[in-house]
Each structure stands twice: as structure tokens, then as C-alpha cells.
Amino acid sequence: MELKGITREWDSLKKDAAARAASAAPYVKEGKIVDAKDAVALLEAVIKPGDKVNIEGNNQKQADFLAKTGRSW
């Protein structure tokens, strides 16, 4: 069976990661530093609908911060 007209992308995850890194670039300073005022914008830029977000550890500060943003990804 021959599949005509179908183009396969074998590097879709690589392209997605590069696109997310590019969308995060305006918020990232030297190295991996992000100003606190840009934190929500950075998260909105890199987290897409359908993504699963896992917060590791027992860090109440992270949970409080995400709860205060009022976002439901």
C-alpha cells in the first residue's frame, strides 16, 4: 500500500522545543535568569494547551505562585 500526498515530519518534537525556546527568549536574561515580573509571561509563552505540568517536591511557594496567577493551563 502506497501513501500518496502524505508528508511525514520526523523532527516535530525538536521543532516544538525550538519554537518554545524562541518564544521564551525575550523573557530570559543572562543564562537562565527571568525577572519576577516576567515569570507569568514566560509560563504563558512556553506552556501550551494540553501540556501536563508537574511541580516536583513539596514546595508551597511554587503552588501559591501558580494559584495567584489565576491561570488554568
C-alpha positions in Angstrom: 0.0 0.0 0.0 1.4 3.4 -1.0 0.6 6.6 0.8 0.5 9.4 -1.6 0.3 13.1 -0.6 1.3 12.4 2.9 4.4 14.2 4.2 5.8 13.0 7.5 7.7 15.1 9.9 10.2 13.1 11.9 11.5 16.0 14.0 8.3 17.6 15.2 9.3 17.4 18.9 12.6 19.1 18.1 10.8 21.8 16.2 8.3 22.3 19.0 11.1 22.6 21.6 12.9 25.1 19.4 9.7 27.2 18.9 9.0 27.2 22.7 12.6 28.3 23.4 12.3 31.1 20.9 9.1 32.3 22.5 10.8 32.3 25.9 13.9 34.1 24.7 12.5 37.7 25.3 12.0 36.9 29.0 15.3 35.2 29.7 18.2 37.3 30.8 21.8 36.1 31.1 22.0 32.3 31.5 18.6 31.2 32.8 17.6 34.2 34.8 14.0 35.6 34.5 12.8 38.7 36.2 9.9 38.1 38.6 7.7 40.5 36.7 8.2 38.3 33.5 7.5 34.9 35.2 3.8 34.7 34.2 4.5 35.8 30.7 7.3 33.2 30.3 5.0 30.4 31.5 2.3 31.6 29.1 4.8 31.6 26.3 6.1 28.0 26.9 3.1 26.1 28.3 0.6 25.2 25.6 -2.9 23.8 25.8 -2.8 20.1 26.5 0.6 20.2 28.2 0.9 18.4 31.5 2.6 20.4 34.3 4.2 18.7 37.2 5.6 20.6 40.2 8.2 18.4 41.9 8.7 18.3 45.6 6.7 19.8 48.4 7.2 23.5 47.6 4.3 25.5 48.8 5.8 28.7 47.4 5.5 27.3 43.8 1.9 26.2 44.4 0.9 29.6 45.9 2.6 31.4 43.0 0.7 29.4 40.3 -2.5 29.7 42.2 -2.2 33.5 42.4 -1.6 33.8 38.6 -5.2 32.6 38.2 -4.3 30.6 35.1 -5.7 27.2 34.3 -3.5 25.6 31.7 
